Amino acid sequence: MAHGEPGRPMDETSAAMLQALFTTSPVGLHLLDPDLRVVRLNTATPAMRGTPPDDLIGRPVRDVYHMVENNEAEILLKDVLESGDPLWEHIVRAQIKGKEAPEERYFEVTALRLEGRDGKVLGLGVTVIDVTERERARSRAKVLDAVRRQVGRTLDPVVTGEELVSALVPEFADIAVVEVVDSVIRGDEPPPAPLPPGTPLMRTAFRSGQAHPPQALPVGEVRRLPGPTPFTQALTDLRPRVVPLRPGAPWMPVDPARTEAIHSSTSHTMLVVPLALRDTVLGLVSLYRAGQSPPFDAGDRQLAVELAAHTALGIDNARRFIREHTVAATVQRQLLPRRPETHAWLETSYLSVTGADPGAWYDSIALSGARTALVVGNVSGRGLHAAATMGQLRTVVRSLAAFDLAPDELLARLHDTAIELAFERANLPLGDPLRREALTANCVYAVHDPLAGTCLMAAAGRLAPVVVRPDRTITVPDTPAGPCLGATEDAPFATAEFEVPAGSVLVFTSDPLVTDYLAESSPQLRAAADYAERPLRDLCDSVVYSLPEGLGAGDAAVIIARTRAFPGSAFTTWHLGSDPASVATARHRTRGQLDAWGVDDETSFNAQLIVSELVTNAIRYGTPPITVRLIHDRTLTCEVHDAGPAAPHLRHAHVADEGGRGLFLTAQLARTWGVRYGTTGKTVWTEQSLPDGR
C-alpha cells in the first residue's frame, strides 16, 4: 500500500459493503434525494413486488409504495430532512394498492439525514422492513388480552356479550353481534350440536363503530334463524367461517333483514364463530369489517376461535349461576311465608325479596296473649346451600317460638343449633366445597305486646329496627348486639324493651346498611303517619322507590309493621287470693265477662271450667299473688299467672286416681295451651276458638 494513497483500500471496502447492502441485505435500503425521490434501493425493498429496481429510480417514495392513504411516512421523512434528528424503528401504518382493494400494511422505518463535507443536505438513508404480520399478531394478542381481562367478569350472559363487543369494536371488527340461545339465558342446559332447527336465539349485544349503524333486529329480540345461511351452518358443524359479502350471494335471500343491514353498513367481510362448549351450542358471534378495513384472514379466524371459547366459558358460568340462583330462589320462596299473617293489632307487610340473597328470611308468628313475634335474619353464603340453611333456622325459630321463650333465650337456643349445623358442615368430606364455607347468621327476634304497648327484642349481630312514632320521630332502639349465630364467640344475648305507641311503624331489615339509610335519609318513612288510613303496601312501595341505586336493598329481607290500639274493653284482669274460695270467684267473674262480650254458651262453659282448673292448680302448687286475665281477640285467651317457678305437667291419670285430670281436661277443651316464664313467675294460658272468629 502506498502512503500517498491511504484512503484507497478503505474506499474499496466501503464500496464492497455498499454493494452487499444493496444486493444481499434482507433489510430494505433506500437512498432518497431532498425531494424524497428514490436515488438507489436494494432488492429487499418491500415495495419491489417483482418490479425491476431501475423502474423505481427517480420516483417519489409515495409512488414506490403505492400509498393511497396516510402520508404519515412523508411527513416523518420531511421532519428528518429539516431537523436532522434521526428516526429510529418507527412503525408506519399505510394503505397501499392491492390486487382487488387497498391493503393495510405496517412498516418499520429508520431514517438518517445524509450531509456532504460542506454540510449540504444530500438526502436520506432509509431502511424499511415490512412488519405487517408481526404487528397484526401483536394487535391480535392485544385484543385477546383485552377480552380475557374484560369479558366474563359478571355472572350475567347478557353483560358478557356486551363486554365482548366492547372489547372487539373497533380494535378487531367494525361491527360485532352476539346472539345466545334463549333457553341458555334462563339457565337451562345448552342444546347439543347440531343446533335443532327453529331454536330461538336472543340478540344480547350489538356494537358498531359507525355513527348510525343499521341493525337487522334490536338487542333483546328473540327469533329463530332462517336457513341455510352461514350462521346456521356454523351452528351445525361448530366451525368458524370467513364469508366475503358479495352482492347476490345465494344465502342472502333467505335472511333479507340481515342482508339489508349488511349492505347498508358497507360491510365486505363477515366472520361467523359459534359459541360452543363441550359440543353444545350456547350462541353465535358475528363480526363484520366494512369500508377500508382489511378483510378477515386465517389469523383473524384463529383469534376469533379463542375469543369465542373464552366468551362461551363465561356465558356457561353465568348460565350455571342463573340455574343455581333460580333453584335457590325457588327453595327460598317455598320456605318463606307466601303472604303476611294477619294480626288484628299488628299489621305487617313484607318487601319483595328478589332472591339475590337466598339466605335472607322474614317471618311473623302469632303468640299467646295477642302478642306477635317479628323475625328477620340472614345466613352467610350464596345459592342453594344458603337457602337450605335459612329454611332450617326458620323452622327452628318457629319451633322455639311455640314454647313462648323470651327473645334472648330463644336466640341462645338458636345459636346452639347453628353451632351444630356448622360442626356438621366442618366434618363434610374434604372434597366437598361446602366444607370451606363458614356458617354464620344474623337474626333479630322481637315480640310486640299490644296490651302493654311495648316491644321486647334481642339480636344476633348488628340488627335493630327503625321505629317511627305517630309524632313522626324516628329512632333506632339501642339494642345490644349479640354474637352471630354459629360463631365461636359464646357471649350471652341481651334483651331490650321499648315503648311502641299505637300507630307506630316498625321496620326490620336483614341488612344494617338499609336500616341506616331508612333511619337517616328516608322522607317516605318519616311521613309514615300520612299512610295511617291507607294499606301498608302503599308505604312499602314508597319506601322501595326511595332507596338509592346500589344500596343493595334487593338483597335484604324487610318487614314493615304498623301497630294498632288494643281496646281496653277487650281484656280484663283480676287479682285473686290464695284461698280455695277464689276458684268460685274466678268462675263467677269469667261467666259475667263472657256474657258481656257475647260469647256463646258452650265456649263460656268451657272457659269457666278451664279457669277453675288453672286457678286450682295455681292455689295448690303455685305461689301468690295469682292473677287471671281474659283476652277477647280472634280467639278467647285465658291466662293464670302466679309467682311460682314450677312448671305444670300434663298427666294421664289412671281410672282409680282421684286427681291429676285438671290439666288434661284443660288441654282437651282448649285449642292450644302453653306456659311462658317471666321475671315474676309463670303464666299458664289457653286459647279457645270463637264462632266466626268473634
Secondary structure, 3 states (H helix, E strand, C coil): CCCCCCCHHHHHHHHHHHHHHHHCCCCEEEEECCCCEEEEECCCCCCCCCCCHHHCCCCEHHHHCCEEECCHHHHHHHHHHHHCCCEEEEEEEEEECCCCCCEEEEEEEEEEEEECCCCCEEEEEEEEEECHHHHHHHHHHHHHHHHHHHCCCCCCHHHHHHHHHHHHCCCCCCEEEEEEEHHHHCCCCCCECCCCCCCEEEEEEEEECCCCCCCCCCCCCEEECCCCCHHHHHHHHCCCEEEECCCCCCCHHHCHHHHHHHHHCCEEEEEEEEEEECCEEEEEEEEEEECCCCCCCHHHHHHHHHHHHHHHHHHHHHHHHHHHHHHHHHHHHHHCCCCCCCECCEEEEECCCCCCCCCEEEEEEECCCCCEEEEEEEECCCHHHHHHHHHHHHHHHHHHHCCCCCHHHHHHHHHHHHHHHHHHHHCCCCCCHHHHCCCCEEEEEEEEECCCCEEEEEEECCCCCEEECCCCCEECCCCCEECCECCCCCCCCCCEEEECCCCCEEEEECCHHHHHHHHHHCHHHHCHHHHCCCCHHHHHHHHHHHCCCCCCHHHCCEEEEEECCCCHHHEEEEEECCCCHHHHHHHHHHHHHHHHHCCCHHHHHHHHHHHHHHHHHHHHHCCCCEEEEEEECCEEEEEEEECCCCCCCCCCCCCCCCCCCHHHHHHHHCCEEEEEEECCEEEEEEEEECHHHC
